[in-house]
Amino acid sequence: MLKDLKEVYESYNELFDQDITLQGWIRNHRKQKEIGFIDFNDGTCFKGVQLVYDNSLKDFEDISKLHIGSAITVVGTLIKSLREDQAFEIKVKSITLEGDCPEDYPIQPKRHTREFLREVAHLRPHTNLFGAIFRVRSVAAMAIHEYFQSHGYVYVHTPLITTTDCEGSDQMFKITTLNMNNLPILDNKVDMSKDLFGKKAYVTGTGQLHGEAYAMAYKKIYTFGPTFRTENSNTKTHANEFWMIEPEIAFCDINKLMDIEEEMLKFIVNYVLEKCPNELEFFDKFVENGLIEKLTKLVNSKFVRITHHDVVDILNKVDINWEFEPSYESDIAKEHEHYITKYFNGPVFITDWPKDIKAWYMKVNDDLKTVAAVDLEVPGAGELMGGSQREENYDKLLERINELGVDKEPIDWFCNLRKFGGCIHSGFGMGFERLLIYLTGVENIRDVIPFPRTPKNCDF
């Protein structure tokens, strides 16, 4: 009977002494004069299985020549293993070669650097590390959908092509069908009316604005999809293509928003703890010692809530020579994030940020100096989520847009939502890859995206 290895691990006690068929790939191959051992994995679970064959097989010589990386179909008997580190192994009856692999196959059974494995990103899922990372990515994605679907949210597919620069940061990829060698010119400017959409168009940097439109009809929505930024940054936490989770909730203020953020994050972390024990044990042993304890602690902790002003008060009172001096008018630096989560020994919501450093769509507080914005800082990872109560008043939103010099024309439709049954509403964004960095302990965003897109790197 044909089985996935995952199925076998779930019911191997019922399969002893039975013949089964498996299909997958050779991870390692050790052969002796009369016996051979193949480390086999079919990708359906983290654990592999040892295949044992001997010279009683008529094709013993052919099997002994199989290369690492080859795709095979194996028929054999499931038997108890004499090794302490595995419950069973397969005594081979036959192996069929489905796809050969050359001897210079890059993924050999040795420890490779992550830098090297990025150069063979199409092959790195065959390693233990990346096999575990991308399975956790899959499970975490399903956890996100399960949380929102079970809480009555509508999943909205916001457009990847847009005419709106939400953040006003000019970090969006521009798209065009115009001939770069023969651009249409009008009044000494490129005539965008001749382009496909008749105006400037971009690849999306956020689904927030379109998500808000649907929140005004469905009450609770979320988006989960790819996002693109032109930021020319070669740090461990930045990429030009990444995935974002962006819920928008009507009739929701910033305090309720923080409740949702905390509940959602705990749900996702607990879901991964339950579904990926083998992967997390591997990360705990080889990537970040104490990872499981860190994740378990987050699930059981109460997130602290504190204003930006009070955070700066704390930072100014400690005798530390900061690289960036804390300021009531400025953002929180990485070193400050690290200190404040250590100070409170857990996740921290920082609220009421200076309005001059935050976006135009955020609700201005009664003090007229701060906005109802919130960032979630978590130990070891820094900022994980950013959100706010949105400005629901049309006139106040317009005043803020004019104050910051934002071009109103492309977002006029968005502003007009306030005229058609607008209400208090809030939302947040969470970078999926930053979440994965936290869940796996892997420090570089390039290692949690299947095919990373970063400055000067768009291979595969």
N, C-alpha and C positions, 0 to 999 in steps of 0.2 A: 504494500500500500504506500502511495506517495504521501509524504508528510513534509510539513515545514518544521524546521528545527525548533521553533517556538512552541509548536504543538507537542513535540516530543518532550521538551522540558516540562510542560504542563501536565503530562500524563505518563511519564516514563515508567512508573511503577507497574502500570498495566500493560506495558509493551515488552517487558523482559522476555527474551527467548523468541521473540517474533521477528519476522523479516519485514524490513521497511525500506523504502526508497527515498533518497534525498537528492536534491539538486542544488549545487552551489559552487564554491571556489576553493582552491587549495591555498591555505595561508602559509603552510610550512610542510616540508617533506623530508623525513629522515629515513634513510634506508640502510639496512645491513645485509649480510649475505643471504640470510634465510627469512628475514622478516622486515616489514616496513611500517612506518607510522606517518599518517597524514593529518595535519591540523586543518579541519574543515569548518567553513562557515557559510551559511546561505543568506545572511543579511536580515533574517527575520527576528533575530534577537542578538544581544551583546555576546553571549557565550557561544563558543564553538564546540566541536566534538572531535575526539580522536578516532580516526579510522585505522584499523589494524588489519594488515594483510600478510600472508605468508606464501612460501614457495609451493604450497599445495595447489595454488591457483595456476591454471594452464597459461594465463597471460601475466604471470608474475613479473617477467622481465619487462614487458611493455608498461605495466603499472609502475614499476620502479623507476621508469624514465620520465614520468609525468613531472612537468615543471610547476614551480610556484606561480600562482595566478591563474592557472588553467581552470576552465569551467568543466565540471564533471557531473555525471549521474552515477550515484553509487547505490547498489543493492547490498544489504547486509543484515546481520542479526544483531539486535540490541542486547548487549550483555553487561553484567555488572563489572565495573572497573576495579582493578587492584590499587589504583592510585587514589590517594586521599583527597586530591583536589578536584576529582570529578566523580559523579555518581554512576556514569555509564560510558560505554564506548561502542563502536560499531565494528563487528567482525565481518570483514568484507567478503562478499560472494562474487561480485563483479563490479567493475568500474568502466563506464563508457566516457571517452573523451568527447566533450561537446565543443570545446574551443580551446586550442592550444595557446600557450603563452611563451614568448622567447626567454632565454636565460638572462637577458639584460633587462628584464622587467624591473622598473624602478623601485617597486614596493617589496623589498626583501625583508625577511624576518630579523630585523635589527632595529635599533632606535634611530629614527631619522629626526633631524631638526625640523621645527615647524616652518622655518624659512624655506628649506628645501621642498617641503610638502606643498607649500603655496605655489611652487613652480610646476607641480604636477597635480593641480587642484582636481583634475578630472579622475585621478586615481586615488586620492587620499581617503575617500570613504572606506577603502579596503583596510585601513589601519584601525587598531583598537581605539585610539584617541578620537579620530574623526568619525568613525562609525558610531561612537557613543555620543559625540557632540550633535550630530545631525539627527540622531534618533530622539535626543532630548528636545531638539528644535521642533521636530514633528509633534511630539507629545505636548510641549508647551503651547504650540499653536492650537491644538485641539482643546486644551484647557481654557484658553481664552474664549474660543467659540462656546464651549460648554457653559462657562460662567455667564456670559451675556445672554445666551439663548435661554438658560434656565431662570434668568431674572427678567424675561419679557422684553429684551431689546431686539430691535430690527436691524439686521445686517445690511448696510447700504454700500453699494459699489460706487464710490465717488470717481469722477473722471481722472484719468492720468494726463490728459491734455487739458489745459486751462488757460484763461487769459488773465488770471488773478494772481498777483504776488501778495499772498496773505501777510507775510511778516514785513514786507517792504524792505527786505535786506539785499535785494538784487543778487541773490544766490541761486537763481533758478536757471535751468537749462532752457535756452531758447530753441525753438524748432521752426524750420522753414523749408519750403519746397523751391524757393527762389534759386536761380542759377548764380552762384557766387562769382562767376566770371563775367556776368552780364546783368548786374543788378538794375532794376527799374528805379530811376531817380525822379523825385518831384520836390521842387523847392529846396534843392541841395540835400535832401534826405532820401533814404530808401523808401520807396512807395510800397508800404505794407498792404495796401488795398489790392495789390497784384498777387499777394501770397494766397495760399490755399484757403485760409480762414478769413482773409481780408483784413487782418489786424495782427498785432504781435501775439504770439502764442508760446506757451511754456510747457515743459513737463512738470507735473505737480510737485510742490514742496510740502503740501499738506492737504488733507481732505476735510479740514475743519469747517471752512465756510459752507461748502456744499452739504456737509453733515448737519450743520445748524439748520439749514432749510428743511431737512427731513425730520429733525427733532421737533420742529414746530407743527408737524403733522402726526408723528408717531409717538411723541413724548420721550421715548428713550431709543437712541440708535447708537450703533458703533460702526466704525470703519476699521479695516485691517488689511493693509496692502502696501505695495512698494512706494517709496518716496525718494525724491531726487534733489540733491543740493550740489552747487558748483564749488563749495568750500574747498579751497586749495590747502588742505591741512593733512599732514602725514602723521597724525597722532595714532595712538592705539585705540582710540574710541570714536574716530571719525571715518566715515565712508561716504562716497558720492551717491551710492544707491543703498538704501536700507528699508526696513519695514517698520511701519508705525501702527499702533493701536490708538484710535481716537474716538472715544465715546462723547456724545453730546446729550444732555438731559434737560428737558423742559421742567419748569416749576422746581428748580433745584438751586439752592444757594451754595456758597463756598463750603459751609460746614457739612452739609449733606454730601457734597462732592468728595470731601476728605474721607467720609465714612465709606463711600463707594470705592475709592482708590485703595483704602486699607483692606477692605473685604475682598476685593478682586485679587490683589497681590497675594494675600494669604491663601486664597483658593488655588491660584496657579502654582505657588510653591509647594503647597501640600499635595496637589495633584501629581506633580513631577516626583515628589518624594515617594508617593505610593506606586506610581507606574514605572519608574526607572531606578529601582534599587541597585541593580548591578552596575549601571552606568555611573551613578553617584558614588558608589563604593570605589569604583575605578578612579574617578576624579579626586576623591578624598585621599586616596593612596598616592597617586602619581602627579596630581596637578595642584590642589590646594588642601593641605592638611587641615582638618577641622571643618571642611565644607558642610558636611551633613549636620553637624552641631550648629553651624551658623544659620542654615536654612530652617532647622527645627526651632531655633530660638526666635527667628523672625515670625514664624507662624504663631507662636505662643506669646508674643510681646504686644504691648499696647503702644501704638505710635504716639510720640510726643508732638504737641502742637505749640509753636512759638512764633512770634512775629520777627520779621527781619530786624527791626530796631532792637529787640531784646537779644537777638543773636549777636549783633554788633557789640552790645553792652558786655556780653560774656567774653567775647574775643578781646575786647580792649582791656579787660581786667586781668588777663593772664600775662605772665611774664615770659612772652615768647617773641623772638625777633622774626616777625612775619616777613616773608618775601613781598607780599602785597598787604599794605596796611588796611585793616578793616575800616569801612566807611559807611555811614548811614545813607549815603547817596549812591553807593556802588553795588555791583554784583558781589556774590560770595565766591571767593577763589577756591580752587581745589583743596588747598591746605586748610582752609576754614571749614569746608565740608567734612573733611576727615576729622578735624578736631571736634566739631559739634556732635557728630554721631558717636564719637568716642566718649565725649562728655556726658551724653545722655544714655550711653550704652545700648543704642538701638536706633531704629528708624526715626526720622524727624521730619515733620511737616513745617516748612518755613513759610509764613503768610505775610500779607500786607507789605508788598515790595514797593520801593520808590517808583512812582509812575514814569519817571524820565527814562528808566531802563527797560520798561516793559512795553508790550504791543498796544496798538491803538484800539483794539476791540475789547480790552479789559475794563471792567467797571471801576470807575474812580471812587475811592472811599470818601466818607464825609469830611475827612481832614483835608481833602483836595491835594494831598501830597503823595498818597500811596494808592495802589490799586488792589482789588480783591483777587490777588494772584497767589498761587501756592506751588512750591517745589517740594518734592519728596526726596530726601537724602537718606541713603541706606549705607550701613557700615561696609567699607571696603570697595564700594562702587560709586559713591557720590550721588549726583542727581540721577534719579531713575524716571521720574515723571514731572511734568510741568503742566499746570492747569490754571483756570481762573473762572470766576463768575463773569459772564459776558455782559456788556452794556446793553440793556434792553430798551433804553430810552432813545428814540431817534434823534432828537435835538442834541442830547448830550454826546451821542456817538459822533454826530456831524461836527460838533465843537472840537472833539478830540482829534478827529481826522484833519481838520483845518489847522489845529495847533501843531500837529506833527508834519504838516505838509504832504500828507498822503494823497495820491491821485484818486479822486472819488469815482471817476467815470467807470473804471473796470469793476468796482465793488458796489455800484449804485443798487443793483438788484439785491445784494446782501443787506444793505442798509434799509431798504424798503420792507424787509421782513418785519421790522418793528411796527410798520403801519398796518399790517394785516394779522392782527391777533397775536402780536408779540407778547412775551412774558419773561419773567425771570428765568434764566437758564445758565447752565455751566457745562464745562467740559475740560478734558485733559488729554494730553498725548504721552504715550510711553514708547520709547524706542525698543523694538523687539530685540535687537541685537544686544543692547545694553542689559536687558533682562537676562539674556542668555549668558553674557559674561558673568553676571552675578550667580546664575544657577549652576554654571559649570566650573567656575574658578579660572577659566581660560581668559587671559588678560587682553588679547588683541582681537579687535572686531573682525579682522581678516580671517580669523580662524573659526568664526561662528556663522559666516555667510558661505554658502556653497561655492560661489564664484565671485569673490570680492571685486568691487569697482572703486578704486582709489586713484589719486593723482598719478599719472604716468603708468597706470596699470589697468588695462582693459583686455586682458588675455581671455582666451577660450570663448 
